[in-house]
Amino acid sequence: MIVASTFRWLVWGVFAVLALLWTAGSYVSAAVARWGAQAFADGRLDGAGRVLAQPWPLPEAMAPWFDPAMMQALQQMALASLDALRDALPFMGTAMGWLVPLIWVAWGFGLLLMVALAGGAHWLLAKNAAR
């Protein structure tokens, strides 16, 4: 009986921690989406392409783990991504109208799922303890 009660507390403790992490992740995602759209719309990230196009010096401590060719490939991928996003600038303004609310709707569904799973686990533990 005491073991089932402890597990129920553990279920809700894990739920609380996961809910906090889920909420923090959603908050950060919404903030980054807002910042990114504003930065692209204002043209603040135009200089980022120039910075990415320059060769990056690889620190000596990282040389055994990173191949210079891989770093060049990463730079080219980042440049291609920035170019693709720059082409999507007209869409970014309209996307902000629904992107941040979409993040919070996904947060709500995720939290609802976590509550349902924690409630189900609580119910199963209570049912098992009654036997």
C-alpha distance (Angstrom), angle and dihedral (degrees) to the residues before:
residue distance angle dihedral
M1 . . .
I2 3.80 . .
V3 3.80 90.6 .
A4 3.82 92.5 54.6
S5 3.79 90.6 48.7
T6 3.81 90.5 50.7
F7 3.78 91.3 50.1
R8 3.79 90.9 50.1
W9 3.80 89.9 53.9
L10 3.79 88.6 47.4
V11 3.83 91.5 51.6
W12 3.79 91.8 53.1
G13 3.81 92.3 42.9
V14 3.79 90.8 53.6
F15 3.80 88.8 46.0
A16 3.82 90.8 52.9
V17 3.81 93.0 50.3
L18 3.80 93.0 46.4
A19 3.81 91.2 46.1
L20 3.82 90.4 52.7
L21 3.81 91.5 48.9
W22 3.82 91.5 46.1
T23 3.81 91.0 49.9
A24 3.80 93.2 47.0
G25 3.79 90.7 48.9
S26 3.79 91.7 50.2
Y27 3.79 91.8 47.8
V28 3.80 91.8 50.7
S29 3.82 91.7 45.6
A30 3.80 91.6 51.7
A31 3.80 91.8 47.0
V32 3.82 92.5 48.7
A33 3.81 91.2 47.1
R34 3.80 90.7 50.9
W35 3.81 92.7 45.9
G36 3.80 93.8 45.6
A37 3.77 94.5 50.2
Q38 3.80 92.0 48.0
A39 3.80 92.1 46.4
F40 3.79 92.2 51.3
A41 3.78 93.3 43.6
D42 3.82 92.4 49.7
G43 3.80 92.7 45.8
R44 3.79 93.0 -121.3
L45 3.80 91.6 134.6
D46 3.81 96.2 57.2
G47 3.80 89.5 95.6
A48 3.79 90.2 53.5
G49 3.79 90.4 72.0
R50 3.79 90.9 55.6
V51 3.79 91.3 48.5
L52 3.80 91.7 48.8
A53 3.80 92.1 48.1
Q54 3.81 92.6 59.8
P55 3.80 117.3 85.9
W56 3.78 111.9 -100.1
P57 3.78 117.8 -137.6
L58 3.78 110.6 -123.9
P59 3.83 113.6 -136.1
E60 3.79 113.2 -118.5
A61 3.80 91.9 -122.3
M62 3.81 90.1 59.6
A63 3.83 96.4 44.4
P64 3.84 95.5 92.8
W65 3.81 91.3 54.6
F66 3.81 101.9 39.3
D67 3.76 127.1 56.0
P68 3.83 113.4 -145.3
A69 3.82 88.9 -131.3
M70 3.80 89.0 56.6
M71 3.80 90.3 52.2
Q72 3.81 89.6 52.0
A73 3.79 90.5 49.8
L74 3.82 90.1 50.6
Q75 3.81 90.1 50.1
Q76 3.80 91.8 50.4
M77 3.81 90.9 47.9
A78 3.81 91.0 50.8
L79 3.82 90.8 48.8
A80 3.80 91.6 49.6
S81 3.80 90.0 49.5
L82 3.81 91.8 50.7
D83 3.80 91.0 48.9
A84 3.79 90.9 50.3
L85 3.79 91.1 49.0
R86 3.79 91.4 47.2
D87 3.80 88.5 55.7
A88 3.79 88.6 52.4
L89 3.82 93.8 54.4
P90 3.80 95.5 111.3
F91 3.80 88.6 52.7
M92 3.83 93.5 48.0
G93 3.79 93.2 68.9
T94 3.78 92.8 54.4
A95 3.81 92.3 39.0
M96 3.78 91.1 60.9
G97 3.78 88.4 63.6
W98 3.80 90.1 67.8
L99 3.83 106.9 15.3
V100 3.81 98.8 77.6
P101 3.84 94.2 42.6
L102 3.81 88.0 48.0
I103 3.81 89.7 55.0
W104 3.80 90.5 52.5
V105 3.82 92.7 46.1
A106 3.82 88.5 53.1
W107 3.81 88.0 48.5
G108 3.81 90.2 53.1
F109 3.81 93.6 49.5
G110 3.81 90.8 46.6
L111 3.80 91.8 50.0
L112 3.80 90.8 47.1
L113 3.80 89.5 52.5
M114 3.81 91.2 49.6
V115 3.81 91.4 49.9
A116 3.81 90.2 49.5
L117 3.81 91.9 49.8
A118 3.80 93.1 46.7
G119 3.80 91.4 45.9
G120 3.80 90.6 49.1
A121 3.79 91.6 49.9
H122 3.82 89.9 47.9
W123 3.80 90.8 50.5
L124 3.82 92.4 48.0
L125 3.79 91.5 49.4
A126 3.81 91.5 48.5
K127 3.80 91.0 48.0
N128 3.80 91.3 48.7
A129 3.81 91.9 48.4
A130 3.82 91.2 53.3
R131 3.80 91.6 61.5
